Amino acid sequence: MNADLTKENKAYWLQRAAGYSEVNKEELSGAQRNTWTSFLTKEITAAFPDKAPADINIIDIGAGPGFLSIILAEAGYKVTAYDFAETMIEEARANAGGFANQIHFVQGDAMNLDFEDGSFDVVISRNLTWNLPDPAKAYQHWTRVLRSGGLMMVFDANWYRYLIDEDKRAAYVEDRQNVAEEGYGDYNIGENFDKMEVIAGKMPLTAKLRPQWDLEYLTELNVGQVFVQEDVGQLVYSKKELVNYKSTPLFMVKLVRK
């Protein structure tokens, strides 16, 4: 089942890369470039107060068209942009422009990282865990490649919860109405969006309440201290994003490795 779902999912994202890249370009040219940079550098500096950015090795898992990898490279960190879709890697490299030479681009499986234990100071991921057939296995690998004292930051939301929750469905529909009324573009309407709803319905985390699931699972792993920060979107999102995603607030799950 996981193999078939992974294949179906990858086929979707391979063809979605160009459209998703436009969203990343919008972020790079908007307020998010500064809000995300400020948020991330503050967290990383707090974790490594005595290390220069050039000495901090970061892997961005599920890098997509490269937004986080690019702003982290711009901030001086050593960055590996990691994604399973070759087309996403191509878009990320193009979007990076002059920073492309400062980023290591790698195509691979987020649930089966091909790196040695303790390879990275920081593991970061945004809007990926919801889309994994085996998120538990992914977390095992992500914490495995994290050095002692290292920092993991996972940003996500209860995406597609509206598929199984009537209250969330009503809130989701209201979001779409508000987006239209305020004249914003709708991030949840696009080519083959119905196909992702079918795929999301098969993903295990669609039925889980998060970040509670993440907190409980990572605590059970017993590999470090786990923290949760709710509604990070209020700190990093643009007005357009806040309206689009009102019913699906962004959270952060943070782990500091033993």
Helices and strands as residue ranges (DSSP letters): H 2-28, H 32-47, G 53-55, E 57-61, H 67-74, E 78-83, H 86-96, G 97-102, E 103-107, E 120-126, G 129-131, H 135-144, E 146-156, G 161-163, H 166-182, H 193-200, G 204-207, H 212-221, E 224-229, H 233-236, H 239-244, E 251-257
